[in-house]
């Protein structure tokens, strides 16, 4: 089975905003998010060097543009997104 590794990069402030929005949305639903990542955990992770990255790197600061780029990479590899992966989640 072929593998296509995609590493998504985004500015830290964008990532912080996304994590905080996800956490707020979960609390608004009266629950918790499935992820244990918090803004504090994100900041800790951002301080670590991931080492060499040999996957295809994409800027995910703009979710729609990132999704379009992933679709192009998949098409070039002869694959597609599975049904239901039509849109990027709304950014807050």
SELOLO-945239 format. One line per 2 residues: their letters; for each residue y, x, z of N, C-alpha, C. Coordinates in steps of 0.001 Angstrom, whole numbers. Layout:
BEGIN
A = Y/X/Z/Y/X/Z/Y/X/Z; ...
END
This chain:
BEGIN
XX = -1163/851/0/0/0/0/1231/901/0; 2114/732/-960/3326/1557/-1001/4236/1263/189
XX = 4992/2264/588/5923/2132/1704/7309/2503/1228; 8297/1707/1597/9699/1999/1299/10443/1998/2622
XX = 10793/3177/3113/11532/3285/4371/13020/3191/4109; 13683/2309/4825/15132/2133/4688/15767/2309/6056
XX = 16679/3261/6173/17390/3545/7412/18773/2923/7280; 19093/1994/8159/20377/1293/8103/21368/1945/9063
XX = 22492/2365/8527/23580/2946/9307/24728/1950/9352; 25464/1943/10446/26685/1148/10556/27557/1796/11619
XX = 28862/1599/11521/29743/2139/12556/29372/1561/13930; 29548/2367/14968/29168/1950/16315/29870/654/16734
XX = 31138/498/16379/31844/-727/16788/31237/-1966/16131; 30747/-1827/14913/30080/-2947/14236/28767/-3273/14948
XX = 28009/-2242/15267/26737/-2459/15973/26969/-3090/17346; 27976/-2593/18065/28285/-3162/19378/28640/-4638/19263
XX = 29422/-4972/18266/29811/-6371/18047/28595/-7238/17756; 27679/-6731/16956/26469/-7497/16610/25571/-7709/17829
XX = 25388/-6657/18628/24544/-6785/19816/25181/-7757/20809; 26477/-7645/21019/27163/-8542/21949/27098/-9989/21457
XX = 27264/-10207/20158/27193/-11565/19608/25793/-12146/19756; 24780/-11317/19537/23403/-11777/19683/23122/-12165/21129
XX = 23622/-11361/22050/23436/-11639/23469/24155/-12932/23872; 25388/-13120/23392/26129/-14356/23687/25404/-15573/23139
XX = 24907/-15463/21902/24199/-16588/21278/22950/-16952/22077; 22238/-15954/22557/21035/-16224/23356/21412/-16923/24658
XX = 22463/-16436/25317/22902/-17075/26570/23369/-18503/26321; 24056/-18729/25192/24521/-20082/24850/23356/-21038/24659
XX = 22217/-20498/24215/21004/-21315/24048/20258/-21465/25369; 20767/-20821/26419/20143/-20917/27718/18969/-19987/27916
XX = 18896/-18968/27092/17764/-18056/27212/18175/-16619/27047; 17187/-15832/26705/17398/-14407/26463/17002/-14100/25031
XX = 17566/-13030/24531/17202/-12562/23202/15885/-11804/23300; 15120/-11810/22242/13831/-11102/22245/14010/-9594/22402
XX = 15149/-9077/21990/15401/-7640/22103/15897/-7305/23502; 15506/-6149/24002/16028/-5709/25294/17250/-4812/25117
XX = 17694/-4636/23873/18855/-3789/23611/20128/-4470/24117; 20929/-3682/24789/22249/-4118/25232/23259/-3165/24620
XX = 24531/-3454/24779/25551/-2547/24276/25399/-1185/24963; 25069/-1172/26249/24879/103/26960/23714/901/26371
XX = 22610/226/26074/21455/904/25465/21813/1408/24076; 22545/608/23316/22998/1021/21989/23837/2294/22079
XX = 24751/2331/23028/25601/3521/23184/24773/4758/23539; 23755/4581/24386/22874/5706/24715/22139/6190/23463
XX = 21619/5257/22694/20884/5612/21478/21789/6315/20472; 23032/5894/20414/23973/6487/19456/24278/7946/19785
XX = 24061/8343/21021/24306/9727/21431/23167/10659/21038; 22021/10093/20692/20845/10913/20357/20846/11287/18873
XX = 20387/12482/18601/20217/12938/17221/18873/12415/16717; 18876/11615/15643/17599/11091/15143/16774/12134/14396
XX = 17327/13314/14206/16607/14335/13446/16723/14059/11954; 15965/14790/11160/16035/14589/9711/15556/13178/9336
XX = 16273/12568/8448/15904/11229/7982/15597/11330/6494; 14358/11031/6145/13922/11138/4763/13812/9777/4083
XX = 14109/8735/4822/14108/7401/4242/15393/7208/3439; 15424/6164/2666/16638/5786/1934/17665/5307/2951
XX = 18830/5939/2996/19876/5544/3948/20831/4573/3277; 21161/3513/4002/22098/2514/3506/23149/2213/4559
XX = 24362/1947/4108/25429/1512/5000/25226/22/5251; 24989/-342/6492/24762/-1741/6852/25976/-2350/7543
XX = 27129/-1716/7404/28346/-2265/7983/28661/-3633/7410; 28357/-3816/6148/28495/-5110/5475/27082/-5621/5230
XX = 26664/-6610/6011/25283/-7094/5965/24897/-7616/4583; 25773/-8336/3932/25460/-8877/2598/25262/-7759/1582
XX = 26120/-6756/1625/25992/-5627/692/24709/-4848/966; 24365/-4684/2247/23131/-3984/2594/21913/-4741/2086
XX = 21916/-6052/2254/20801/-6855/1775/20676/-6760/250; 21805/-6778/-448/21774/-6636/-1907/21203/-5273/-2304
XX = 21602/-4219/-1584/21100/-2873/-1881/19596/-2782/-1621; 19130/-3415/-558/17694/-3420/-261/16944/-4154/-1362
XX = 17483/-5264/-1819/16844/-5995/-2930/16737/-5107/-4165; 17789/-4344/-4455/17765/-3442/-5615/16697/-2366/-5443
XX = 16598/-1792/-4246/15575/-774/-3989/14178/-1352/-4158; 13967/-2554/-3626/12663/-3197/-3753/12340/-3501/-5209
XX = 13322/-4002/-5948/13099/-4310/-7358/12731/-3046/-8130; 13415/-1952/-7825/13110/-685/-8494/11694/-214/-8172
XX = 11209/-593/-6981/9849/-221/-6567/8822/-1271/-6993; 9291/-2341/-7650/8384/-3388/-8102/7993/-4372/-7016
XX = 8827/-4511/-5993/8533/-5426/-4892/9710/-6378/-4687; 9528/-7363/-3836/10595/-8304/-3499/10546/-8615/-2010
XX = 11614/-9220/-1516/11608/-9704/-137/10694/-10910/-52; 10072/-11084/1091/9212/-12252/1246/10071/-13506/1312
XX = 9508/-14677/997/10282/-15917/1073/10892/-16096/2458; 12095/-16614/2478/12797/-16810/3744/13796/-15700/4040
XX = 13735/-14597/3314/14660/-13477/3511/15708/-13515/2415; 16390/-14609/2318/17358/-14792/1222/18759/-14377/1586
XX = 19104/-14465/2874/20477/-14195/3275/20502/-13265/4465; 21596/-12540/4553/21808/-11726/5753/22281/-12655/6861
XX = 21958/-12353/8107/22461/-13172/9210/23972/-13143/9243; 24561/-14210/9703/26021/-14278/9780/26526/-13235/10755
XX = 27534/-12492/10340/28163/-11519/11230/29204/-12229/12069; 29321/-11787/13328/30326/-12409/14204/31360/-11398/14544
END
